Amino acid sequence: MLTNQEIRDLSGTCVWPTVSALLVDWGLIAASFALAATFTNPLVRVLCFVLIARQQLALAILMHDAAHKRLFSSVKLNDFVGQFLCAAPLLFSMYSYRTLHLRHHKDPLASDDPDLTLIGGYPISLKSFSRKLLRDALGISYFKFIRYFIHMARKPKAIAGTSGQPSNRSGSEKPAPLPLILGSIALMNIVLFLILAAAHHPWFYFCLWLLPAVTALQVLLRIRGIAEHAGYSANKNQMLNARTVESSWQTLLFAPHSVNYHIEHHVYPSIPHYNLKRVHDLLAARNALPQANLFAGYNKVLQVLIK
């Protein structure tokens, strides 16, 4: 395992990797809109639809790092960027996500794990899985997801290790003011709409931003989500109920920002995404990773989870 000094060194936040990740993510979103505006071919528009959904997933992963307070050392800056530049454009609350996600980290797959609605009950039949993907693709899952998060996040419950840093202290997060959450969502989406309208493509906001968020993004989130834990049971050793997926080309679509190194993330949640590959290499060199929980691709994971 990692030494205490290695954990401290790898847990430190660095401004440039975070800023570059944000610039790349939003730059690719802008490039996708520009590509769709330049070429009217339906196949190009479909490609842009998928690319934007993938970049929305990338923003969601950065929101995840913000929930662990791993974007910036300043908590105020971390939360501002996590909410305004990552969560709000996706019509979501980083604060609600933090409340539930840190409960998940405390005891994955336990009876009170809020992620059980997504990752519980596997393996399942192909027919059942197909129905889930259809609901995702039609946007049904999105509205159920939002309602569930709002409902569950308002339930008071202590959270262990809320900062995501190496600490055994327990505490609870103060809920963010609802006006802040709703205001950030309204502001960022209005700004995005106005930018697209100024570029003479206001309908892109509805067809190439909102629609991917409620449909294709939900499919990507489901596949990534079940690949992380589904099919396992609660275990005090979190190495044994998480997966790491090592396929380079598949992770480009399903796991931006190194979220595929999920064993490493659960064992060391204080370490930001840009250091997880290094953690993986260190643990692999020491034969510390459970080989049965390492998968060559998401297709291999689905073969195990879908019967």
C-alpha positions in Angstrom: 0.0 0.0 0.0 1.0 3.7 -0.1 3.1 5.1 2.6 1.7 8.1 4.6 4.2 10.3 2.9 3.1 9.2 -0.5 -0.5 9.8 0.4 0.3 13.3 1.6 2.3 14.0 -1.6 -0.4 12.7 -3.9 -3.3 14.3 -2.1 -2.2 17.8 -2.6 -4.3 19.9 -5.0 -2.6 21.6 -7.9 -4.2 24.5 -9.8 -2.9 23.8 -13.3 -4.3 20.2 -13.8 -7.7 21.4 -12.6 -7.7 24.6 -14.8 -6.4 22.6 -17.8 -9.1 20.0 -17.4 -11.8 22.7 -17.3 -10.4 24.4 -20.3 -10.2 21.2 -22.3 -13.7 20.1 -21.4 -15.3 23.4 -22.2 -13.1 23.8 -25.2 -14.3 20.5 -26.6 -17.9 21.5 -26.0 -17.3 24.7 -27.9 -15.6 22.8 -30.7 -18.6 20.4 -30.9 -21.0 23.3 -31.2 -18.8 24.9 -33.9 -18.6 21.6 -35.8 -22.4 21.2 -35.7 -22.8 24.8 -36.9 -20.3 24.3 -39.8 -21.5 21.0 -41.1 -25.3 20.3 -41.5 -24.8 16.6 -42.3 -27.0 14.6 -40.0 -24.2 12.2 -39.2 -22.0 15.1 -38.1 -24.8 16.4 -35.9 -25.2 12.9 -34.3 -21.5 12.8 -33.7 -21.6 16.2 -32.0 -24.6 15.0 -29.9 -22.5 12.1 -28.6 -19.4 14.2 -28.1 -21.3 16.8 -26.0 -22.8 14.0 -23.9 -19.3 12.7 -23.3 -18.1 16.2 -22.3 -21.1 16.5 -20.0 -19.9 13.3 -18.3 -16.5 14.9 -18.0 -18.0 17.9 -16.2 -19.9 15.5 -13.9 -16.6 13.8 -13.0 -15.0 17.2 -12.2 -18.1 17.9 -10.0 -17.3 14.6 -8.3 -13.8 15.9 -7.5 -15.3 19.1 -6.2 -17.6 17.1 -4.0 -14.4 15.6 -2.4 -12.9 19.2 -2.3 -10.1 18.1 -4.6 -10.3 20.8 -7.3 -8.7 23.6 -5.4 -7.2 24.0 -1.9 -9.6 27.0 -1.3 -12.9 25.5 -0.3 -14.8 28.5 -1.5 -13.2 28.4 -4.9 -13.6 24.6 -5.1 -17.3 24.8 -4.4 -17.9 27.8 -6.7 -16.2 26.1 -9.6 -17.8 22.7 -8.8 -21.3 24.3 -8.8 -21.1 27.0 -11.4 -18.8 25.5 -14.0 -19.6 21.8 -13.6 -22.9 21.0 -11.9 -25.1 24.0 -12.8 -24.7 23.7 -16.6 -26.0 20.1 -16.1 -29.0 21.4 -14.1 -27.7 19.8 -11.0 -26.5 20.5 -7.5 -22.9 19.7 -6.4 -24.0 20.1 -2.8 -26.8 17.5 -3.0 -24.4 15.2 -4.8 -21.7 15.7 -2.1 -24.2 14.8 0.7 -25.1 11.5 -1.0 -21.8 10.6 -2.5 -19.9 10.8 0.7 -22.5 8.5 2.3 -21.7 6.1 -0.5 -18.0 6.3 0.3 -18.6 5.4 3.9 -19.9 1.9 3.2 -20.4 1.1 -0.5 -23.2 -1.4 -1.2 -24.5 -1.4 2.4 -28.2 -1.2 2.9 -28.1 2.6 3.4 -25.8 3.2 0.4 -27.7 5.9 -1.7 -26.1 4.5 -4.9 -27.9 1.1 -4.5 -30.7 2.3 -6.8 -28.1 2.3 -9.6 -25.7 -0.4 -8.7 -27.8 -2.9 -6.6 -29.4 -6.1 -7.8 -26.7 -7.2 -10.4 -26.2 -9.5 -12.2 -29.4 -9.0 -14.2 -30.9 -10.4 -17.4 -30.2 -8.8 -20.8 -33.9 -8.0 -21.1 -33.9 -6.1 -17.8 -30.7 -4.2 -18.7 -32.2 -3.3 -22.1 -35.2 -1.8 -20.4 -33.0 0.3 -18.1 -31.0 1.6 -21.1 -34.2 2.4 -23.0 -35.5 4.5 -20.0 -32.1 6.3 -20.0 -32.2 7.0 -23.7 -35.8 8.3 -23.5 -35.0 10.7 -20.7 -37.2 8.9 -18.1 -34.3 8.0 -15.9 -33.1 11.6 -15.7 -36.2 12.9 -14.0 -36.3 10.0 -11.6 -32.6 10.6 -10.8 -33.1 14.3 -10.1 -36.2 13.6 -7.9 -34.3 10.9 -6.0 -31.2 13.1 -5.3 -33.3 16.1 -4.1 -35.3 13.8 -1.8 -32.4 11.8 -0.4 -30.0 14.7 0.0 -32.5 16.5 2.3 -32.5 13.6 4.8 -30.2 14.5 7.7 -27.4 12.0 8.3 -23.9 12.2 9.6 -21.1 11.8 7.0 -17.7 10.4 7.8 -14.7 12.1 6.3 -16.8 14.8 4.5 -13.7 16.7 3.3 -12.4 13.7 1.4 -9.0 14.2 3.1 -7.1 11.6 5.1 -9.0 12.0 8.4 -11.0 9.9 10.8 -13.1 12.9 12.0 -16.8 12.8 11.5 -19.1 15.7 10.6 -21.9 16.8 8.5 -22.1 19.2 5.6 -24.3 22.3 5.9 -26.8 22.3 3.1 -26.2 25.0 0.5 -28.9 27.7 0.2 -31.5 26.7 -2.3 -31.4 30.2 -4.0 -27.7 29.7 -4.7 -28.3 26.3 -6.3 -31.3 27.4 -8.4 -29.6 30.7 -9.2 -26.4 29.1 -10.5 -28.4 26.7 -12.6 -30.5 29.5 -14.1 -27.5 31.8 -14.7 -25.2 29.3 -16.4 -28.0 27.9 -18.6 -29.1 31.4 -19.6 -25.5 32.4 -20.4 -25.1 29.2 -22.5 -28.4 29.9 -24.4 -27.4 33.5 -25.1 -24.0 32.5 -26.4 -25.6 30.1 -28.8 -28.3 32.6 -29.8 -25.6 35.2 -30.5 -24.0 32.6 -32.8 -27.4 32.3 -34.6 -28.0 28.7 -33.3 -30.3 29.1 -30.3 -31.9 25.7 -31.0 -28.5 24.1 -30.3 -29.2 24.7 -26.6 -32.2 22.5 -26.6 -31.1 19.8 -29.2 -27.4 19.7 -28.5 -27.2 20.5 -24.8 -30.4 19.7 -22.9 -31.3 16.7 -25.0 -27.9 14.9 -24.6 -28.0 15.7 -20.8 -31.3 13.9 -20.3 -30.7 11.0 -22.7 -27.2 10.0 -23.9 -25.5 11.2 -20.7 -27.8 9.0 -18.6 -26.6 5.9 -20.7 -23.0 6.8 -20.1 -23.6 7.4 -16.4 -25.3 4.0 -16.0 -22.5 2.0 -17.7 -19.8 3.9 -15.8 -21.7 3.6 -12.5 -22.5 -0.1 -12.6 -18.9 -0.9 -13.7 -17.6 0.7 -10.5 -19.4 -1.5 -8.0 -22.4 -3.6 -9.3 -22.3 -7.3 -8.7 -20.3 -7.0 -5.4 -21.4 -7.0 -1.8 -20.6 -4.6 1.1 -17.1 -5.2 2.4 -15.0 -3.3 4.9 -12.1 -3.7 2.5 -13.2 -1.4 -0.3 -10.6 -2.9 -2.7 -12.9 -5.9 -2.9 -16.1 -4.2 -3.9 -14.9 -1.8 -6.5 -13.4 -2.3 -10.0 -10.7 -0.7 -12.1 -11.1 -0.7 -15.9 -7.9 -0.4 -17.8 -9.0 -0.1 -21.4 -7.5 3.0 -22.9 -9.9 3.6 -25.8 -13.1 2.7 -23.9 -12.2 4.9 -21.0 -12.1 7.9 -23.4 -15.9 7.5 -23.7 -17.0 6.1 -20.4 -14.4 7.3 -17.9 -13.0 10.8 -18.4 -10.6 12.2 -15.8 -9.3 8.8 -14.7 -12.5 7.8 -13.0 -11.9 4.3 -14.3 -9.3 3.9 -11.5 -12.1 3.3 -9.0 -10.4 0.9 -6.6 -7.7 3.5 -6.2 -10.2 6.2 -5.6 -12.1 4.4 -2.9 -9.0 3.4 -1.0 -7.6 6.9 -1.3 -10.5 9.4 -1.8 -8.2 12.3 -0.8 -6.2 11.9 -4.0 -7.4 14.1 -7.0 -8.2 12.5 -10.4 -4.9 13.6 -12.1 -2.9 11.4 -9.6 -5.0 8.3 -9.7 -3.0 6.7 -12.6 0.2 7.1 -10.6 -1.5 5.5 -7.6 -2.6 2.6 -9.8 1.0 2.1 -11.1 2.4 2.2 -7.6 -0.1 -0.3 -6.3 0.3 -2.6 -9.3 4.1 -2.6 -8.9 3.6 -3.7 -5.3 1.1 -6.4 -6.3 -1.4 -4.7 -3.9 -4.4 -4.7 -6.3 -6.9 -7.6 -6.4 -6.5 -9.1 -9.8 -10.1 -10.3 -10.0 -11.3 -6.7 -9.8 -9.2 -5.5 -12.7 -10.9 -5.5 -16.1 -9.6 -4.9 -19.5 -12.7 -3.1 -20.8 -16.3 -2.1 -20.1 -17.4 -4.9 -22.4 -15.8 -7.4 -20.1 -17.6 -5.9 -17.1 -21.0 -6.1 -18.8 -20.3 -9.7 -19.7 -20.1 -10.4 -15.9 -23.1 -8.2 -14.9 -25.6 -9.2 -17.7 -26.7 -12.8 -17.9 
